[in-house]
Amino acid sequence: MTLPAVAPAQHARPVHPPIGLLLDVDGPIASTLTRTVPREIVASLMVLASHGWPVVFNTGRSDAFIREEIMEPLLEAGIPEDVRFHAVCEKGAVWFSFGSTGPGTVHVDHSLSVPQDYAAEVRSLVAASYSSHMFFDETKRAMVSVEQLVEVSNQEYRRVQEDFDTDALALMARFNLGASRLDRHVPNSDDRVDYRLDPTIIATDIEAIQLGKDLGAERALELLAAERVLPQAWRTMGDSRTDYAMADWLHHHGHPVVHVDVRPADGVPMKPYPVLTPAHLGLPDAIHEEAGAAFLRTWAAVAQALAPSHIA
């Protein structure tokens, strides 16, 4: 694929940092309970980027969430002028970069958007039947997402999530949109399935089937290639089975990669690349942002040992 033009490359020659980071947001970076990013994680991200390790967020979250919950705390901490972060949002449909002057242009692949008339019906469905447990995410540009209210327990949310998903799938049929949810497939009148409902522990994303963490990985490498940056190896990190797709894509395209699973209770699949869990750091009970913080802290120490700092 070809990305829209971005800012001129920062480097005249290709740069090959030792490690590039491709990070899921919900779980390893942002708390699934508070939806905020711990200060320790912000500090580690700053250290890593300031020592030349590319940091790319690969998430189903919107660009608005990344700006508010990640970019703004990093700006408050003081992003150096020569440091740039990248964010691939909505599983590859939206992307932008940010640095010391704030966010750059937000790019949207509108060919991967859910039809707006369907989105409007989902918004009405949530308001009429599910607003006590979830909200319609108005910040999404391509996907349609509903999310657990912070004040509602996850157990209560999961109790009604499947009912919502059933209703949302039925709405797809009303609009003659073929869709799937897990192992259930409901084709349209042309026997096509162009969309999926992807339930997570705190949300349901309704999205084009082309979207995913593998597309996010591809976008990430093209963003870095525009700056003539090609890491020698990668560390990917996530909290669900779908997050392995970014490591799968990197491995398939010949990039050395190690994946970190911060919620391995779902089972760690067999992969042709190494997979680390919190137990590898001696923290078998750590999960989500606690585990993510531990790995980022470890990597930050390595980055400091390998290269001079850009910050005081």
Salt bridges, closest charged atoms under 4 A:
ASP24 OD1 - LYS213 NZ 2.96
ASP26 OD2 - ARG61 NE 2.82
GLU40 OE2 - ARG297 NH1 2.20
ASP63 OD2 - ARG67 NH1 2.33
ASP63 OD1 - ARG141 NE 2.66
ASP82 OD2 - HIS310 ND1 3.28
ASP109 OD2 - ARG219 NH2 3.19
GLU121 OE1 - ARG174 NH2 3.89
GLU138 OE2 - ARG123 NE 2.95
GLU147 OE2 - ARG35 NH1 2.42
GLU147 OE1 - ARG61 NH1 2.68
GLU156 OE1 - HIS133 NE2 3.81
GLU156 OE1 - ARG159 NH2 2.85
ASP165 OD2 - ARG181 NE 2.77
ASP194 OD1 - ARG192 NH2 2.83
ASP198 OD2 - LYS91 NZ 2.64
ASP205 OD2 - LYS91 NZ 3.11
ASP205 OD1 - LYS140 NZ 3.77
GLU207 OE1 - LYS91 NZ 2.89
GLU207 OE2 - ARG196 NH1 2.70
GLU227 OE2 - ARG84 NH1 2.54
GLU227 OE1 - HIS86 NE2 3.33
ASP239 OD2 - ARG263 NE 4.00
ASP239 OD2 - HIS288 NE2 3.37
ASP243 OD1 - LYS213 NZ 2.50
ASP248 OD2 - LYS271 NZ 3.12
ASP261 OD2 - ARG241 NH2 2.21
ASP266 OD2 - ARG241 NH1 3.45
ASP266 OD2 - ARG263 NH1 3.16
